[in-house]
Structures are given as structure tokens and as C-alpha cells.
């Protein structure tokens, strides 16, 4: 993306990597022995924690090493393919790039070991959209609690907040209650329905079947379970509203605030930023 270090020497010197002075020459030599991005190679670094930090800060290494990819690395490789940061307008394109069964788009430079949990990748894509549209991840303090020093979001998969992971995947501090985003991939089924848990629920997914959303009973259940908004790909969103208009039941797809229950993914980031740190009654 053009924002990284100029050389491996700068990478090794980065304090975030925490390379000890007596290890720098060994690590630098190993990195320098690798070929171009996308060319298979080996990186003989025995210390697992150091290798983990290196892969975190230099995710393009997954295109050279036969190591199971992380969800965040997949997101980075999708951004390289798009040639742009992932935002609401292109997040569905990013999802298609990494989709193993959809060949309409694919990586410009693929990882050597293309693998990953679909749910984790979708969650990482959602987090990336929020970050790039003005709601970055809140940092954790030394004890694992979020530091509430700005508007942003919290991924409920690490630190002390993992105790409430059952309620959803991402939290956005807001009033009168926090927004809890439940991230899914292509199907909603009952997993999405029962993930709101009677709180301020936001659905986010790459749902490809409009039929899961347009029945009166399903719309009423979503509202009863506490969903304020469910964000879907533009094509699925359009298909839902076409059906609702045909049946004359569009008025059922309204949330507790009198606004649209179903919304296109392209409006997700902006709408989350408009209410983050304020109050959710505008959503």
C-alpha cells in the first residue's frame, strides 16, 4: 500500500517488533534472503513470538511463507488487490476477493497457505471498515481493558471484553446503550436472529439470499430481538425491498426509531460514525 518501511533493516529496527540487539543481524539476514513478494521461501526464526510479531507487522510475508494466514493478513492482501483501503463502498469486493468459491475476483498476490476462518475474516473486514472510516480500534491497557479516550470500536475477541463475546463481535461505545455488531458471512439463519440478545443490535454480513429477510415473521423477530439495523450487500438489499414493495409490506421493515431496518453495506461506516460516542436514537 506504499506506507510501509523502506527496507528490512527498518523493519528489524522497528521497536514494535521487539528484536533484541543480539538477534538483529540473524533476523535481518533471514529476511534479506527471501525473494520477491509472492515467491515461496523460508524464514528460519525459531522464536514463535518474534515470528508472530513479524507476521503481524509485515503481513505480505504470508505470500512467501507456507504458514496459515491470519484474518487480518487476508484483509491486508485484499487491500493490496484493490489498491485502496477497505471502506463501506468496497468491502463486498474485498469479501469476494478472498472467497474460495467465487472466482470473479481473486488476490493479485495470493498467500502461500490460503486458509482462514470465514467468520474471523468477515469480522476483520468489518473492523477494517470502521477503522478506515474514522472509528479505529480502541487500545487496551496493561490489564486488558479498553482505553476510552476517543470514539472508536472494540473487537470482543481479546482482553477483558472477551467475557461478553457471546453478545456479538464488535462494540461501539454509545448512549443510551452501546451498539453491538454481530458479524456473519453469507447466511443469516437463526444464528443472526438470536445474536442481538435484546440489546442494541447491529447486523453486518455478506448475505446472499434475500429470502432470509423478507417475510413478516422474520422482520418482526429481528425487531423483537433488538436489532436496530442490518447491513447487507447492495444487491441483496435491493432484492429485499423489491419484494417488500411488490407485497405492499415495506412498512414492516422499520426499526424502533422509525427508520429502515435493512440497509446497504455502502452506508455502514458513515452511519456508525454519525452515532458513535453520541446516542443511538438517530440510527
FENNORHU-V586721 format. One record per backbone hydrogen bond with DSSP energy under -0.5 kcal/mol. NH is the residue of the N-H (numbers start at 1). CO is the residue of the C=O. If there is no record, write none. Layout:
# FENNORHU-V586721
NH/CO
NH/CO
This chain:
# FENNORHU-V586721
11/7
12/8
13/9
14/10
14/11
17/14
18/14
18/15
20/18
23/20
24/20
24/21
27/23
28/24
29/25
30/26
31/27
32/28
33/29
34/31
39/36
40/38
41/64
45/43
46/44
48/46
51/47
52/48
53/49
54/50
55/51
56/52
57/53
58/54
61/58
62/59
63/60
64/61
65/61
67/65
69/113
74/70
75/71
76/72
77/73
78/74
79/75
80/76
81/77
82/78
83/79
84/79
87/85
90/87
91/87
94/90
95/91
96/92
97/93
98/94
99/96
102/99
103/101
112/62
113/62
114/112
115/113
121/117
122/118
123/119
124/120
125/121
126/122
127/123
128/124
129/125
130/126
131/127
132/128
133/129
134/131
135/130
138/153
141/145
144/141
147/139
148/146
149/147
153/136
154/171
156/154
156/169
157/155
158/155
160/144
161/144
161/158
162/159
163/160
164/161
165/162
167/164
168/165
169/181
170/181
171/154
172/179
173/171
175/278
179/172
180/200
181/170
181/179
182/180
182/202
183/181
184/204
191/188
192/188
193/189
194/190
195/192
196/193
198/225
199/196
201/199
201/226
202/180
203/229
204/182
205/231
206/185
208/186
210/208
212/209
213/210
214/210
219/215
220/216
221/217
222/218
223/219
224/220
225/221
226/223
227/222
228/201
229/201
230/261
231/203
232/263
237/233
238/234
239/235
240/236
241/237
242/238
243/239
244/240
245/241
246/242
247/243
248/244
249/244
250/244
252/249
253/250
254/252
255/259
258/255
261/253
263/230
265/232
267/264
268/265
271/267
272/268
273/269
274/270
275/271
275/272
276/272
277/173
278/275
280/175
282/279
283/280
